[in-house]
Amino acid sequence: MADPVASIDLYWLPLGAGGHFVRLNGRLYEAIRSYRERRPALDLYHSALEVHVAEGRFIIECAWPIPDARPASRGVVVEGPVGSRSMARFRVFRYEVRRWRDGSSPMSARRWAILSA
């Protein structure tokens, strides 16, 4: 019997492709950080993996901010602080890594529009 085919697609999307809040705060953070480090500001990106294995298709992505206190509904596997550990008690200062079977990234439509442009 032949081994099943597995694949992983990695997508890099401009930060904030899904909304203005993340784009604005990402640019502000990068402006402050680049100023402090005396370097030009860099473009920031969101990444997502689309994994195809024998068990099915999985979406894995890191997202910020955390929208609500129901992590199971989004397939959250781990959370972490953004910027400052002392501020991580507030959802807006935490990120989460999400994984779900046969899911779609919240930015799927935007992703395909960017990739096909």
TORKOL-4160 file (C-alpha; in steps of 0.2 Angstrom, whole numbers, padded with zeros to 4 digits, m for minus):
117
<pt num="1" X="0000" Y="0000" Z="0000"/>
<pt num="2" X="0007" Y="0017" Z="m0005"/>
<pt num="3" X="0010" Y="0030" Z="0009"/>
<pt num="4" X="m0003" Y="0044" Z="0010"/>
<pt num="5" X="0002" Y="0061" Z="0003"/>
<pt num="6" X="0005" Y="0074" Z="0016"/>
<pt num="7" X="0008" Y="0093" Z="0012"/>
<pt num="8" X="0010" Y="0109" Z="0021"/>
<pt num="9" X="0006" Y="0126" Z="0014"/>
<pt num="10" X="0013" Y="0141" Z="0022"/>
<pt num="11" X="0004" Y="0158" Z="0020"/>
<pt num="12" X="0011" Y="0175" Z="0024"/>
<pt num="13" X="m0002" Y="0189" Z="0024"/>
<pt num="14" X="0001" Y="0207" Z="0027"/>
<pt num="15" X="m0003" Y="0210" Z="0046"/>
<pt num="16" X="m0021" Y="0217" Z="0048"/>
<pt num="17" X="m0028" Y="0209" Z="0032"/>
<pt num="18" X="m0043" Y="0204" Z="0042"/>
<pt num="19" X="m0046" Y="0221" Z="0051"/>
<pt num="20" X="m0040" Y="0238" Z="0055"/>
<pt num="21" X="m0037" Y="0236" Z="0074"/>
<pt num="22" X="m0022" Y="0224" Z="0071"/>
<pt num="23" X="m0015" Y="0234" Z="0057"/>
<pt num="24" X="m0015" Y="0250" Z="0066"/>
<pt num="25" X="m0008" Y="0243" Z="0082"/>
<pt num="26" X="0005" Y="0232" Z="0073"/>
<pt num="27" X="0011" Y="0248" Z="0064"/>
<pt num="28" X="0012" Y="0258" Z="0080"/>
<pt num="29" X="0021" Y="0244" Z="0089"/>
<pt num="30" X="0034" Y="0242" Z="0074"/>
<pt num="31" X="0036" Y="0261" Z="0073"/>
<pt num="32" X="0040" Y="0262" Z="0092"/>
<pt num="33" X="0051" Y="0247" Z="0091"/>
<pt num="34" X="0061" Y="0252" Z="0076"/>
<pt num="35" X="0063" Y="0270" Z="0083"/>
<pt num="36" X="0071" Y="0263" Z="0099"/>
<pt num="37" X="0082" Y="0251" Z="0089"/>
<pt num="38" X="0087" Y="0265" Z="0077"/>
<pt num="39" X="0082" Y="0255" Z="0061"/>
<pt num="40" X="0069" Y="0257" Z="0048"/>
<pt num="41" X="0052" Y="0251" Z="0051"/>
<pt num="42" X="0048" Y="0234" Z="0044"/>
<pt num="43" X="0033" Y="0226" Z="0036"/>
<pt num="44" X="0024" Y="0214" Z="0048"/>
<pt num="45" X="0015" Y="0198" Z="0043"/>
<pt num="46" X="0002" Y="0186" Z="0049"/>
<pt num="47" X="0006" Y="0168" Z="0045"/>
<pt num="48" X="m0005" Y="0152" Z="0044"/>
<pt num="49" X="m0002" Y="0134" Z="0039"/>
<pt num="50" X="m0014" Y="0123" Z="0030"/>
<pt num="51" X="m0009" Y="0105" Z="0034"/>
<pt num="52" X="m0015" Y="0090" Z="0023"/>
<pt num="53" X="m0012" Y="0073" Z="0031"/>
<pt num="54" X="m0021" Y="0056" Z="0030"/>
<pt num="55" X="m0032" Y="0061" Z="0045"/>
<pt num="56" X="m0038" Y="0077" Z="0036"/>
<pt num="57" X="m0035" Y="0095" Z="0033"/>
<pt num="58" X="m0030" Y="0107" Z="0047"/>
<pt num="59" X="m0027" Y="0125" Z="0049"/>
<pt num="60" X="m0014" Y="0132" Z="0061"/>
<pt num="61" X="m0012" Y="0150" Z="0064"/>
<pt num="62" X="m0006" Y="0163" Z="0077"/>
<pt num="63" X="m0019" Y="0176" Z="0080"/>
<pt num="64" X="m0021" Y="0192" Z="0091"/>
<pt num="65" X="m0030" Y="0199" Z="0099"/>
<pt num="66" X="m0041" Y="0186" Z="0108"/>
<pt num="67" X="m0059" Y="0190" Z="0104"/>
<pt num="68" X="m0068" Y="0181" Z="0119"/>
<pt num="69" X="m0066" Y="0169" Z="0133"/>
<pt num="70" X="m0071" Y="0154" Z="0123"/>
<pt num="71" X="m0055" Y="0147" Z="0117"/>
<pt num="72" X="m0062" Y="0129" Z="0113"/>
<pt num="73" X="m0074" Y="0137" Z="0100"/>
<pt num="74" X="m0058" Y="0143" Z="0090"/>
<pt num="75" X="m0047" Y="0128" Z="0092"/>
<pt num="76" X="m0035" Y="0136" Z="0104"/>
<pt num="77" X="m0020" Y="0125" Z="0109"/>
<pt num="78" X="m0009" Y="0138" Z="0118"/>
<pt num="79" X="m0009" Y="0157" Z="0123"/>
<pt num="80" X="0005" Y="0169" Z="0126"/>
<pt num="81" X="0008" Y="0187" Z="0130"/>
<pt num="82" X="0010" Y="0201" Z="0117"/>
<pt num="83" X="0023" Y="0214" Z="0122"/>
<pt num="84" X="0022" Y="0213" Z="0141"/>
<pt num="85" X="0019" Y="0198" Z="0152"/>
<pt num="86" X="0012" Y="0209" Z="0166"/>
<pt num="87" X="m0001" Y="0215" Z="0154"/>
<pt num="88" X="m0006" Y="0198" Z="0148"/>
<pt num="89" X="m0021" Y="0197" Z="0160"/>
<pt num="90" X="m0030" Y="0207" Z="0147"/>
<pt num="91" X="m0035" Y="0198" Z="0131"/>
<pt num="92" X="m0029" Y="0212" Z="0120"/>
<pt num="93" X="m0011" Y="0209" Z="0126"/>
<pt num="94" X="m0012" Y="0190" Z="0122"/>
<pt num="95" X="m0010" Y="0180" Z="0107"/>
<pt num="96" X="m0016" Y="0162" Z="0103"/>
<pt num="97" X="m0011" Y="0148" Z="0092"/>
<pt num="98" X="m0026" Y="0140" Z="0084"/>
<pt num="99" X="m0028" Y="0123" Z="0076"/>
<pt num="100" X="m0044" Y="0115" Z="0069"/>
<pt num="101" X="m0049" Y="0101" Z="0058"/>
<pt num="102" X="m0057" Y="0106" Z="0041"/>
<pt num="103" X="m0057" Y="0124" Z="0047"/>
<pt num="104" X="m0053" Y="0140" Z="0038"/>
<pt num="105" X="m0043" Y="0154" Z="0043"/>
<pt num="106" X="m0054" Y="0170" Z="0047"/>
<pt num="107" X="m0044" Y="0178" Z="0033"/>
<pt num="108" X="m0047" Y="0164" Z="0020"/>
<pt num="109" X="m0056" Y="0175" Z="0007"/>
<pt num="110" X="m0043" Y="0189" Z="0009"/>
<pt num="111" X="m0029" Y="0176" Z="0008"/>
<pt num="112" X="m0035" Y="0169" Z="m0009"/>
<pt num="113" X="m0037" Y="0187" Z="m0015"/>
<pt num="114" X="m0019" Y="0192" Z="m0011"/>
<pt num="115" X="m0012" Y="0176" Z="m0018"/>
<pt num="116" X="m0021" Y="0177" Z="m0034"/>
<pt num="117" X="m0017" Y="0195" Z="m0037"/>
